[in-house]
Amino acid sequence: MSRFERKWDHIRFALENRQNRSTVFDDVKFLHQSLPNISVFDVRLDHSIGGLSLSSPIFINAMTGGGGERTFQINKELAIVAKRTGLAMAVGSQMSALKDKGERYTYEVVRKENPDGVIIANLGSEATSENAKAAIDMIEANALQIHLNVIQELTMPEGDRDFTGVLKRIESIVKVVDIPVIVKEVGFGMTRETVDSLATAGVTAIDIGGSGGTNFAEIENKRREKIFTFFNQWGIPTPISIIEAASNSNNITIIGSGGFLTGSDIAKGLALGANAIGMAGYFLRILMEKGSDALQEEIENLHKELTMIMTALGARTLADLQNVPLIISGETYHWLHQRGIDTKQFSQRSIK
């Protein structure tokens, strides 16, 4: 199967594969504040992460490119929505365009449609420093994502089987590029030990990409004759992985992604320690089923929901939101207890 055909398989199966929102979001509950002492007009959603100034904590996460006209059209419409809503946007893996220059236009359209926006380049962990420079130049990127997809590759019939030397390659890329490097999991979560290793390599931002969103093991299993059922339930749920990452000993920017569907989910992810929230599969489904206007409307609704929740909590800024008290129970509590992470710190904090 060609890379072109595989790219479209991923889109097609992702649309068929309904997101299984992790129930551990329900393990997180905010403490009600009867005296929030702010107005909705006091709430600000703009902030900075990893050296990037953003107008929203939500961004359009990596989806596609390199699959001909259909992926060109998807990226074009996503870029238009990103421009209208002020969201940052990451493209899908650009390796296909580095190997076939005829596919460059499916990525370049993003910068063409959104010349002043924050655009994030994307490559797999097999990339070299030269690959990274070329991918950045292709779309005049403001940041670079390097994605980690071990489980997807192992499940993919034609996937990689050798993952040695990944950390050294990431470290070499960090040293030669002059924009932020974000290392991203693709749906199976990160532990705090992984985050520590990446921070030691010089990475300043990570996207934990937890389980609960698009399941690439299930997608690749649909392409196998004999499926690896054991990988379908693999991974660390998104809220748990955010807390794992936030408990690391380094000052690293944390992006949450994987199963976010509502303003409440986004507020919880930010309150648990994420500095931004990436959304991909949910946005793609709206775009493909209802169009770009509907996607723009949904993003605007998410902003309104988040603003209302922050007002109810008395949080004027995203920094305030990371200090509101909340209670963690259920599977999330037991997981974190086993990992030696004290959840009481979340219930005892307050906005000063």
TINUSE-102845 format. One line per field, with one value per residue (C-alpha): residue number from 1; residue in three letters; x, y, z. Coordinates in nm, 2 decimals. Example, Ala and Ser with C-alpha at 12.3 -4.5 7.8 and 13.67 -1.06 7.14 Angstrom:
BEGIN
num = (1_2)
residuo = (ala_ser)
X = (1.23_1.37)
Y = (-0.45_-0.11)
Z = (0.78_0.71)
This chain:
BEGIN
num = (1_2_3_4_5_6_7_8_9_10_11_12_13_14_15_16_17_18_19_20_21_22_23_24_25_26_27_28_29_30_31_32_33_34_35_36_37_38_39_40_41_42_43_44_45_46_47_48_49_50_51_52_53_54_55_56_57_58_59_60_61_62_63_64_65_66_67_68_69_70_71_72_73_74_75_76_77_78_79_80_81_82_83_84_85_86_87_88_89_90_91_92_93_94_95_96_97_98_99_100_101_102_103_104_105_106_107_108_109_110_111_112_113_114_115_116_117_118_119_120_121_122_123_124_125_126_127_128_129_130_131_132_133_134_135_136_137_138_139_140_141_142_143_144_145_146_147_148_149_150_151_152_153_154_155_156_157_158_159_160_161_162_163_164_165_166_167_168_169_170_171_172_173_174_175_176_177_178_179_180_181_182_183_184_185_186_187_188_189_190_191_192_193_194_195_196_197_198_199_200_201_202_203_204_205_206_207_208_209_210_211_212_213_214_215_216_217_218_219_220_221_222_223_224_225_226_227_228_229_230_231_232_233_234_235_236_237_238_239_240_241_242_243_244_245_246_247_248_249_250_251_252_253_254_255_256_257_258_259_260_261_262_263_264_265_266_267_268_269_270_271_272_273_274_275_276_277_278_279_280_281_282_283_284_285_286_287_288_289_290_291_292_293_294_295_296_297_298_299_300_301_302_303_304_305_306_307_308_309_310_311_312_313_314_315_316_317_318_319_320_321_322_323_324_325_326_327_328_329_330_331_332_333_334_335_336_337_338_339_340_341_342_343_344_345_346_347_348_349_350_351_352)
residuo = (met_ser_arg_phe_glu_arg_lys_trp_asp_his_ile_arg_phe_ala_leu_glu_asn_arg_gln_asn_arg_ser_thr_val_phe_asp_asp_val_lys_phe_leu_his_gln_ser_leu_pro_asn_ile_ser_val_phe_asp_val_arg_leu_asp_his_ser_ile_gly_gly_leu_ser_leu_ser_ser_pro_ile_phe_ile_asn_ala_met_thr_gly_gly_gly_gly_glu_arg_thr_phe_gln_ile_asn_lys_glu_leu_ala_ile_val_ala_lys_arg_thr_gly_leu_ala_met_ala_val_gly_ser_gln_met_ser_ala_leu_lys_asp_lys_gly_glu_arg_tyr_thr_tyr_glu_val_val_arg_lys_glu_asn_pro_asp_gly_val_ile_ile_ala_asn_leu_gly_ser_glu_ala_thr_ser_glu_asn_ala_lys_ala_ala_ile_asp_met_ile_glu_ala_asn_ala_leu_gln_ile_his_leu_asn_val_ile_gln_glu_leu_thr_met_pro_glu_gly_asp_arg_asp_phe_thr_gly_val_leu_lys_arg_ile_glu_ser_ile_val_lys_val_val_asp_ile_pro_val_ile_val_lys_glu_val_gly_phe_gly_met_thr_arg_glu_thr_val_asp_ser_leu_ala_thr_ala_gly_val_thr_ala_ile_asp_ile_gly_gly_ser_gly_gly_thr_asn_phe_ala_glu_ile_glu_asn_lys_arg_arg_glu_lys_ile_phe_thr_phe_phe_asn_gln_trp_gly_ile_pro_thr_pro_ile_ser_ile_ile_glu_ala_ala_ser_asn_ser_asn_asn_ile_thr_ile_ile_gly_ser_gly_gly_phe_leu_thr_gly_ser_asp_ile_ala_lys_gly_leu_ala_leu_gly_ala_asn_ala_ile_gly_met_ala_gly_tyr_phe_leu_arg_ile_leu_met_glu_lys_gly_ser_asp_ala_leu_gln_glu_glu_ile_glu_asn_leu_his_lys_glu_leu_thr_met_ile_met_thr_ala_leu_gly_ala_arg_thr_leu_ala_asp_leu_gln_asn_val_pro_leu_ile_ile_ser_gly_glu_thr_tyr_his_trp_leu_his_gln_arg_gly_ile_asp_thr_lys_gln_phe_ser_gln_arg_ser_ile_lys)
X = (0.00_0.13_0.18_-0.09_-0.34_-0.24_-0.29_-0.65_-0.71_-0.62_-0.87_-1.15_-1.10_-1.06_-1.40_-1.55_-1.38_-1.60_-1.40_-1.43_-1.41_-1.23_-1.46_-1.18_-1.27_-1.57_-1.33_-1.24_-1.48_-1.44_-1.52_-1.81_-1.73_-2.03_-1.83_-1.62_-1.60_-1.54_-1.74_-1.73_-1.57_-1.27_-1.18_-0.88_-0.80_-0.47_-0.15_0.20_0.34_0.69_0.77_0.45_0.20_-0.16_-0.50_-0.66_-0.56_-0.72_-0.54_-0.61_-0.38_-0.20_-0.43_-0.33_-0.14_0.05_-0.26_-0.33_-0.62_-0.85_-0.59_-0.51_-0.88_-0.90_-0.59_-0.71_-1.04_-0.88_-0.64_-0.92_-1.10_-0.78_-0.74_-1.10_-1.09_-0.73_-0.63_-0.28_-0.27_-0.04_-0.02_0.01_0.35_0.54_0.77_0.56_0.63_1.00_1.00_0.77_0.78_0.46_0.28_0.42_0.12_-0.10_0.09_0.19_-0.17_-0.19_0.05_-0.10_-0.44_-0.32_-0.01_0.01_-0.11_0.08_0.16_0.33_0.53_0.52_0.76_0.79_1.07_1.27_1.34_1.69_1.80_1.79_1.44_1.34_1.48_1.31_0.98_1.00_1.10_0.81_0.54_0.74_0.65_0.65_0.71_0.79_0.60_0.79_0.54_0.60_0.38_0.53_0.20_0.06_0.38_0.38_0.01_0.06_0.12_0.40_0.51_0.85_0.99_1.30_1.28_1.64_1.81_1.49_1.59_1.93_1.76_1.52_1.81_2.00_1.70_1.65_2.01_1.98_1.64_1.56_1.19_1.02_1.02_0.71_0.73_0.39_0.24_-0.03_-0.30_-0.13_-0.01_0.32_0.46_0.65_0.96_0.92_0.87_1.18_1.39_1.26_1.33_1.68_1.72_1.63_1.27_1.07_0.72_0.54_0.19_0.09_-0.16_-0.34_-0.59_-0.95_-0.95_-0.87_-0.74_-0.47_-0.43_-0.79_-0.74_-0.43_-0.60_-0.86_-0.58_-0.45_-0.55_-0.48_-0.55_-0.35_-0.65_-0.42_-0.33_-0.69_-0.71_-0.35_-0.24_-0.27_-0.60_-0.56_-0.63_-0.40_-0.12_-0.15_-0.11_0.18_0.35_0.28_0.44_0.78_1.07_1.14_0.99_0.83_0.52_0.24_-0.01_-0.31_-0.48_-0.69_-1.07_-1.15_-1.50_-1.65_-1.56_-1.58_-1.32_-1.09_-1.13_-1.04_-0.74_-0.60_-0.68_-0.49_-0.17_-0.20_-0.09_-0.29_-0.54_-0.51_-0.81_-0.81_-1.05_-1.35_-1.28_-1.22_-1.55_-1.74_-1.55_-1.62_-1.99_-2.10_-1.85_-1.61_-1.88_-2.01_-1.65_-1.60_-1.92_-1.82_-1.48_-1.66_-1.90_-1.60_-1.46_-1.79_-1.82_-1.47_-1.52_-1.84_-1.67_-1.37_-1.61_-1.79_-1.46_-1.33_-1.04_-0.95_-0.66_-0.55_-0.28_-0.57_-0.75_-0.44_-0.49_-0.86_-0.94_-1.08_-1.14_-1.00_-1.17_-1.23_-0.99_-0.78_-0.73_-0.63_-0.39_-0.22_-0.20_-0.02_0.22_0.30_0.13_-0.06_-0.40_-0.47_-0.26_-0.54_-0.81_-0.61_-0.50_-0.67_-0.64_-0.46)
Y = (0.00_0.35_0.62_0.81_0.53_0.48_0.85_0.84_0.51_0.69_0.97_0.73_0.50_0.79_0.92_0.57_0.53_0.72_0.88_0.69_0.98_0.86_0.83_0.95_1.31_1.24_1.16_1.53_1.78_2.15_2.29_2.53_2.89_3.09_3.42_3.42_3.80_3.84_3.91_3.72_4.02_3.98_3.64_3.62_3.32_3.45_3.32_3.20_2.84_2.74_3.08_3.11_3.38_3.24_3.40_3.07_2.77_2.55_2.46_2.24_1.94_1.74_1.55_1.51_1.61_1.42_1.24_1.43_1.66_1.53_1.61_1.94_2.04_1.93_2.13_2.43_2.44_2.38_2.67_2.90_2.81_2.86_3.21_3.31_3.18_3.27_2.92_2.77_2.47_2.17_1.98_1.61_1.43_1.60_1.31_1.22_1.57_1.53_1.21_1.33_1.70_1.66_1.64_1.97_2.17_1.97_2.13_2.46_2.56_2.60_2.89_3.03_3.05_3.17_3.38_3.54_3.25_3.01_2.70_2.39_2.15_1.78_1.48_1.13_1.03_0.88_1.23_1.38_1.73_1.80_1.67_1.90_2.21_2.12_2.06_2.40_2.58_2.42_2.59_2.87_2.70_2.87_2.54_2.18_1.87_1.54_1.26_0.94_0.65_0.32_0.14_0.27_0.16_-0.19_-0.24_-0.10_-0.39_-0.20_0.00_0.05_-0.21_-0.04_0.25_0.27_0.61_0.82_1.04_1.11_1.22_1.44_1.60_1.67_1.84_2.06_2.17_2.29_2.44_2.79_2.74_2.55_2.17_1.99_1.61_1.45_1.11_1.00_0.86_0.64_0.90_0.98_0.90_1.15_0.94_1.00_1.37_1.39_1.22_1.46_1.76_1.63_1.62_1.99_1.96_2.25_2.14_1.80_1.69_1.39_1.27_1.04_0.76_0.85_1.02_0.88_0.53_0.46_0.10_0.03_0.22_0.01_-0.31_-0.25_-0.28_-0.61_-0.96_-1.08_-0.80_-0.71_-0.68_-0.62_-0.28_-0.16_-0.09_0.03_0.36_0.61_0.81_1.18_1.34_1.10_1.16_1.53_1.49_1.25_1.51_1.80_1.61_1.60_1.79_2.01_2.33_2.20_2.32_2.06_2.02_1.80_1.61_1.30_1.29_1.65_1.72_2.00_2.32_2.13_1.88_2.16_2.34_2.02_1.95_2.30_2.29_1.96_2.12_2.15_2.48_2.42_2.17_2.01_1.88_1.68_1.39_1.58_1.88_1.66_1.49_1.82_1.96_1.65_1.60_1.97_2.19_2.47_2.72_2.45_2.39_2.76_2.78_2.49_2.65_2.97_2.77_2.60_2.94_3.06_2.74_2.78_3.15_3.06_2.79_3.02_3.29_3.04_2.95_3.30_3.24_3.55_3.38_3.04_3.07_3.12_2.82_2.60_2.71_2.64_2.36_2.04_1.68_1.37_1.04_0.70_0.53_0.85_0.87_0.50_0.52_0.83_0.68_0.38_0.61_0.80_1.13_1.30_1.42_1.62_1.90_1.97_2.00_2.23_2.49_2.83_3.14_3.41)
Z = (0.00_-0.09_0.17_-0.02_0.03_0.40_0.47_0.34_0.53_0.85_0.78_0.68_0.98_1.22_1.11_1.16_1.49_1.74_2.02_2.35_2.59_2.89_3.19_3.42_3.32_3.55_3.84_3.84_4.01_4.08_4.42_4.38_4.46_4.58_4.58_4.26_4.27_3.89_3.58_3.25_3.10_3.34_3.19_2.96_2.74_2.59_2.72_2.62_2.59_2.50_2.36_2.16_2.22_2.18_2.19_2.30_2.51_2.24_1.92_1.62_1.66_1.39_1.15_0.79_0.48_0.21_0.08_-0.23_-0.31_-0.03_0.24_0.07_0.11_0.47_0.56_0.36_0.55_0.89_0.82_0.73_1.05_1.25_1.10_1.18_1.54_1.62_1.70_1.65_1.41_1.37_1.04_1.00_0.95_0.67_0.59_0.29_0.14_0.22_0.02_-0.26_-0.34_-0.52_-0.18_-0.05_-0.16_0.08_0.37_0.22_0.19_0.57_0.56_0.24_0.40_0.74_0.67_1.02_1.23_1.46_1.25_1.39_1.17_1.23_1.19_1.33_1.57_1.28_1.16_1.13_1.20_0.82_0.80_1.08_0.91_0.58_0.74_0.92_0.61_0.41_0.61_0.78_1.11_1.45_1.63_1.55_1.67_1.69_1.74_1.93_1.80_1.91_1.95_1.62_1.44_1.61_1.51_1.16_0.92_0.74_1.05_1.21_1.45_1.57_1.82_1.93_1.93_1.94_2.24_2.08_1.75_1.94_2.13_1.81_1.66_1.96_1.93_1.57_1.53_1.66_1.73_2.01_1.98_2.11_2.16_2.12_2.20_1.96_2.19_2.46_2.72_2.88_3.22_3.43_3.37_3.00_3.05_3.27_3.00_2.73_2.95_3.01_2.63_2.61_2.51_2.65_2.56_2.55_2.43_2.65_2.39_2.63_2.56_2.52_2.18_1.84_1.89_1.64_1.76_1.66_1.33_1.24_1.35_1.09_0.84_0.97_0.89_1.24_1.49_1.80_2.04_2.34_2.20_2.16_2.54_2.58_2.73_3.00_3.02_2.93_3.27_3.45_3.20_3.25_3.62_3.57_3.34_3.58_3.87_3.69_3.84_3.54_3.42_3.10_2.91_2.91_2.63_2.69_2.41_2.38_2.41_2.48_2.37_2.59_2.76_3.09_2.97_2.86_3.19_3.38_3.16_3.22_3.59_3.62_3.48_3.11_2.95_2.63_2.49_2.14_1.96_1.64_1.58_1.72_1.50_1.19_1.23_1.26_0.95_0.74_0.85_0.88_0.72_0.82_0.94_1.19_1.31_1.36_1.56_1.78_1.86_1.95_2.17_2.35_2.42_2.57_2.78_2.91_2.99_3.19_3.39_3.47_3.58_3.81_3.96_4.00_3.76_3.56_3.38_3.29_3.56_3.81_3.67_3.75_4.12_4.17_4.41_4.28_4.40_4.24_4.29_4.14_3.90_3.87_4.25_4.27_3.98_4.12_4.47_4.32_4.14_4.46_4.36_4.64_4.51_4.83_4.68_4.43_4.70_4.92_4.68_4.61_4.40_4.59)
